[in-house]
């Protein structure tokens, strides 16, 4: 299994930082905590820690209320040695030939440390900010063409004439080595075929294992029809401590610092989302207003509290290091090979997971660090 961490390019805090999927960072009670701006120095701290702890890569988000993923991660390649960068970007915001060129350049200057997270975009309001007025299904159809051209340009010259793009002789100065792997998520009927045709890793948000299993079976069947086999990853937050009680106390602390007004505001905004995945996230905490953290435990050690004020990934693994490792094993038994994780604050939580859960998984023979493990105390 591979484990990736997250770069909070919207900022970080000891409280849940709202944002994502059209949400601005929350400015209510939760923001009363000391806010950590997403400076290159702070993000560099997180990146270097993730590298030291044995994470494979770090994911950067894309959207209005975060720093640009290409620019930030290019800067961070200069303060890390091995760590890869899973750069999220939206196909509709740039030309596919330019994207192929940017990726090829990135691979050369980073010594091959680029991974690409293709984000078609599920929020119509936010898409319009970037001049994109296509419907959701049209956006996926455009992504299909986009990825055909990107891959073609890497091998170039490549001609393509479709509904959304018309290119002649698309190519780059030098093919990227290695060719960046493509990561992609999407729960709608229009998303599945795009994943099946183009990507290396299909990502899902952290739904209960039974729901994840159904989704993976759907993608496997689509990929098989294309003569392809994909890998699978999952995007989750994590709260892991030496004991289960300590972990749930931290979940309660995070919940207590959320202003009910922020919950109501986020629910109203996210409820208008045309993202199928976002609606599935919202359904996990439907009817909850405020109360005990354990009321949002939707599967043993899977907590839906983060999604109360954060768009996108809204669930967390919560428990002792052993319990979190158990749930990771449960997801792995479904076919999940890559875990993209985060926590509040991202610097400290990287250490809780890296020094608590990763050694446990190593003892079980499920994880091999890409760098030498930290020396035990």
C-alpha positions in Angstrom: 0.0 0.0 0.0 1.0 3.6 -0.6 0.2 6.5 1.7 0.0 10.1 0.6 -0.5 13.2 2.7 -2.2 16.6 1.9 -0.9 20.1 1.5 -3.4 22.6 3.0 -3.1 25.4 0.4 -6.2 27.0 1.8 -4.4 27.4 5.2 -4.3 25.2 8.4 -5.5 25.3 12.0 -6.2 23.3 15.1 -9.8 23.5 14.1 -11.5 22.1 10.9 -10.7 24.6 8.1 -13.8 24.9 5.9 -13.5 25.2 2.2 -13.6 23.1 -1.0 -16.3 22.6 -3.5 -17.2 26.3 -3.7 -16.9 26.9 0.1 -14.7 29.7 1.3 -12.7 29.1 4.4 -15.0 29.4 7.4 -14.7 32.7 9.4 -16.9 31.9 12.3 -16.1 30.3 15.7 -13.8 27.7 14.1 -11.6 30.5 12.7 -11.1 31.9 16.2 -8.3 29.3 16.5 -4.8 30.5 15.4 -4.9 30.3 11.6 -1.8 29.2 9.8 -1.5 30.8 6.4 -0.4 28.6 3.5 3.1 30.1 3.2 5.8 28.3 1.3 7.7 28.0 4.6 4.8 26.3 6.4 3.8 24.1 3.5 7.5 23.2 3.2 7.5 22.1 6.8 4.6 19.7 6.0 6.2 18.4 2.8 9.6 17.7 4.5 7.8 16.0 7.4 5.7 13.8 5.0 8.9 12.9 3.2 10.7 12.0 6.4 7.8 9.9 7.8 7.5 7.7 4.7 4.6 9.2 2.7 4.8 8.6 -1.0 3.4 11.9 -2.2 1.4 15.0 -1.1 -1.9 16.0 -2.8 -2.6 19.7 -3.5 -6.2 20.9 -4.1 -7.4 23.1 -6.8 -10.0 25.9 -6.8 -10.8 29.5 -6.1 -9.8 29.6 -2.4 -6.5 27.8 -2.5 -3.1 28.6 -3.8 -2.2 27.4 -7.3 -1.1 23.8 -7.2 1.4 23.9 -10.0 3.3 26.9 -8.6 3.3 25.9 -5.0 4.5 22.3 -5.6 7.1 23.4 -8.1 8.6 25.6 -5.3 8.4 22.7 -2.9 10.4 20.4 -5.2 13.4 22.5 -4.2 13.1 21.8 -0.5 12.4 18.0 -0.8 14.4 15.1 -2.3 12.2 12.1 -2.8 8.6 13.2 -2.1 6.2 13.2 -5.1 3.5 15.8 -5.7 0.0 14.9 -6.7 -1.0 18.1 -8.5 -4.7 18.7 -8.9 -5.9 20.8 -11.9 -9.0 21.3 -14.0 -8.8 20.4 -17.7 -11.2 23.2 -18.7 -8.8 25.9 -17.4 -5.9 25.4 -19.8 -5.2 23.8 -23.2 -4.3 20.1 -23.2 -1.1 20.7 -25.2 0.0 23.3 -22.6 -0.8 20.9 -19.8 1.3 18.2 -21.5 4.1 20.7 -21.8 3.9 21.8 -18.2 3.9 18.2 -17.0 6.9 17.3 -19.1 8.8 20.3 -17.8 7.8 19.5 -14.2 9.1 15.9 -14.6 12.5 17.2 -15.8 13.0 19.9 -13.1 11.7 17.5 -10.3 13.5 14.4 -11.4 10.3 12.6 -12.1 8.2 13.4 -9.0 4.9 14.6 -10.7 1.6 12.8 -10.3 -1.6 14.4 -11.9 -5.0 14.6 -10.2 -7.6 15.3 -12.9 -10.5 17.4 -11.4 -13.3 17.8 -13.9 -15.1 20.2 -11.6 -18.4 19.6 -9.9 -19.5 23.1 -8.9 -21.1 25.1 -11.7 -20.8 28.4 -9.9 -17.1 27.9 -9.4 -16.6 26.8 -13.0 -18.2 30.0 -14.2 -15.5 32.0 -12.3 -13.0 30.5 -14.8 -15.2 31.2 -17.8 -16.5 27.6 -18.0 -20.2 27.4 -18.7 -20.5 23.7 -19.8 -22.9 21.4 -18.0 -21.5 18.6 -15.8 -21.8 15.9 -18.4 -20.2 18.1 -21.0 -17.3 18.8 -18.7 -16.7 15.0 -18.4 -16.9 14.7 -22.2 -14.3 17.5 -22.5 -12.1 15.8 -20.0 -12.2 12.6 -22.1 -10.9 14.5 -25.1 -8.4 16.5 -23.0 -6.7 13.4 -21.7 -6.6 11.8 -25.1 -4.6 14.9 -26.3 -2.3 15.0 -23.3 -1.3 11.4 -23.7 -1.0 11.9 -27.5 1.2 15.0 -27.1 3.6 13.2 -24.8 4.2 10.7 -27.7 3.5 13.3 -30.4 3.1 14.7 -32.9 -0.6 14.1 -32.4 -3.7 15.2 -34.3 -7.1 15.3 -32.8 -10.5 16.8 -33.8 -13.4 16.5 -31.4 -16.3 18.4 -30.0 -14.2 20.6 -27.7 -10.7 20.5 -29.1 -9.1 20.6 -32.5 -5.3 20.3 -32.4 -2.7 19.5 -35.1 0.7 18.1 -34.4 0.4 18.4 -30.6 3.8 17.4 -29.0 6.3 18.4 -26.4 10.0 19.0 -26.6 10.9 15.8 -24.8 8.5 13.1 -23.6 8.2 13.1 -19.8 10.1 10.3 -18.0 8.5 8.7 -16.3 5.1 9.5 -17.8 3.1 11.0 -14.9 0.4 8.7 -13.6 -3.2 10.1 -13.8 -5.5 10.1 -10.7 -9.2 10.8 -11.1 -12.4 10.7 -9.1 -16.0 10.9 -10.0 -19.2 9.3 -8.9 -21.6 10.2 -11.7 -22.5 8.1 -14.6 -20.5 10.4 -16.9 -17.4 10.1 -14.8 -17.0 6.3 -14.8 -16.2 5.8 -18.5 -13.6 8.6 -18.5 -11.8 6.8 -15.6 -12.0 3.5 -17.4 -10.4 4.8 -20.6 -7.7 7.0 -19.3 -6.5 6.9 -15.7 -4.1 4.9 -13.7 -5.7 5.4 -10.2 -9.4 5.9 -9.5 -10.0 7.8 -6.3 -13.1 7.7 -4.1 -14.0 9.7 -1.0 -14.2 7.8 2.3 -17.6 6.3 2.3 -18.4 3.2 4.4 -16.7 0.1 3.0 -19.9 -1.4 1.7 -20.5 1.7 -0.5 -16.9 1.8 -1.6 -17.1 -1.8 -2.6 -20.1 -1.2 -4.9 -18.3 1.8 -6.5 -15.1 -0.1 -7.2 -17.0 -3.0 -8.8 -18.7 -0.4 -11.1 -15.3 1.0 -12.2 -13.7 -2.5 -12.5 -16.5 -3.5 -14.9 -16.1 -0.4 -17.0 -12.3 -0.7 -17.1 -12.5 -4.4 -18.1 -14.7 -3.5 -21.0 -11.8 -1.2 -22.2 -9.3 -4.0 -21.7 -7.8 -2.1 -18.8 -7.1 -2.7 -15.1 -7.0 0.3 -12.7 -5.6 0.8 -9.2 -7.8 2.3 -6.5 -7.2 5.0 -3.9 -9.3 6.6 -1.2 -9.3 10.2 0.2 -9.8 10.4 4.0 -8.9 12.5 7.0 -7.5 10.8 10.1 -7.4 11.3 13.9 -5.2 8.6 15.4 -4.0 8.5 19.0 -2.4 6.0 21.4 -5.9 5.1 22.7 -9.3 5.1 21.2 -10.6 7.4 23.9 -8.0 10.0 23.1 -8.8 10.0 19.4 -12.5 10.4 20.1 -11.8 13.2 22.5 -10.0 15.0 19.7 -12.9 14.5 17.4 -15.2 15.9 20.0 -12.9 18.9 20.4 -13.0 19.6 16.7 -16.7 19.3 16.7 -17.2 21.6 19.7 -15.2 24.3 17.9 -17.6 24.4 14.9 -20.2 27.2 15.0 -23.7 25.8 14.2 -24.1 28.8 11.9 -21.2 27.5 9.8 -22.8 24.1 9.6 -26.0 25.6 8.4 -24.2 27.8 5.8 -22.1 24.9 4.5 -25.1 22.7 4.2 -27.0 25.3 2.2 -24.1 25.9 -0.2 -23.1 22.2 -0.6 -26.7 21.2 -1.0 -26.8 23.1 -4.3 -23.8 21.2 -5.6 -24.3 19.2 -8.8 -21.5 16.9 -7.8 -22.9 13.3 -7.2 -19.9 12.6 -4.9 -20.6 15.7 -2.8 -24.3 14.7 -2.4 -23.1 11.3 -1.2 -20.9 13.0 1.4 -23.8 15.2 2.6 -26.0 12.2 3.0 -23.6 10.7 5.5 -24.4 13.3 8.1 -28.0 14.1 7.1 -30.1 15.3 10.0 -27.2 16.0 12.4 -27.0 19.6 13.8 -24.8 19.5 16.9 -24.1 16.9 19.6 -21.7 14.1 20.4 -19.0 13.2 18.0 -19.8 9.5 18.2 -23.3 10.2 16.8 -21.5 10.8 13.5 -19.7 7.4 13.5 -21.2 5.9 10.3 -19.1 2.7 10.4 -16.8 1.5 13.1 -14.0 4.1 13.4 -15.3 6.1 10.4 -16.5 9.7 11.3 -18.5 12.0 9.1 -17.9 15.2 11.2 -15.4 16.9 8.9 -18.0 17.1 6.1 -20.2 19.4 8.3 -18.2 22.4 7.2 -15.8 21.2 4.6 -16.6 20.4 1.0 -15.2 17.4 -0.7 -13.7 14.7 1.4 -15.7 14.7 4.7 -14.9 11.6 6.6 -12.1 10.6 9.0 -10.5 7.5 10.3 -10.8 7.9 14.1 -9.4 5.6 16.8 -6.3 4.1 18.3 -3.4 3.3 15.9 -4.4 -0.3 15.9 -8.1 0.5 15.1 -7.2 2.9 12.3 -4.9 0.2 10.9 -7.7 -2.3 11.1 -10.0 0.0 9.1 -7.3 0.6 6.5 -7.0 -3.2 6.2 -10.7 -3.4 5.6 -10.5 -0.9 2.8 -7.4 -2.7 1.4 -9.4 -6.0 1.3 -11.8 -4.3 -1.2 -8.9 -3.4 -3.5 -7.8 0.0 -2.2 -4.0 0.3 -2.6 -3.5 4.1 -2.1 -4.6 6.2 0.8 -4.6 10.0 0.6 -4.8 11.3 4.1 -5.0 14.6 6.0 -5.7 16.0 9.5 -6.0 19.2 11.5 -3.5 20.5 11.9 -1.7 18.8 9.0 1.8 19.1 10.4 1.1 17.5 13.8 -1.4 14.9 12.4 1.2 13.7 9.9 3.4 12.7 12.8 0.6 11.0 14.7 -0.1 8.8 11.7 3.5 8.4 10.5 4.8 7.4 14.0 1.7 5.6 15.1 -0.1 3.8 12.3 2.6 3.3 9.7 4.8 1.3 12.1 1.7 -0.8 13.0 1.1 -1.5 9.3 4.8 -2.3 8.8 4.5 -4.9 11.6 1.6 -6.4 9.8 3.6 -6.7 6.5 1.3 -4.2 4.8 3.6 -1.2 4.4 7.2 -0.7 3.3 8.5 2.8 3.7 10.0 4.4 0.6 12.8 5.8 2.9 14.4 4.3 6.0 12.0 4.3 9.0 12.5 6.8 11.8 14.7 5.4 14.6 12.5 4.3 17.5 12.9 6.2 20.8 
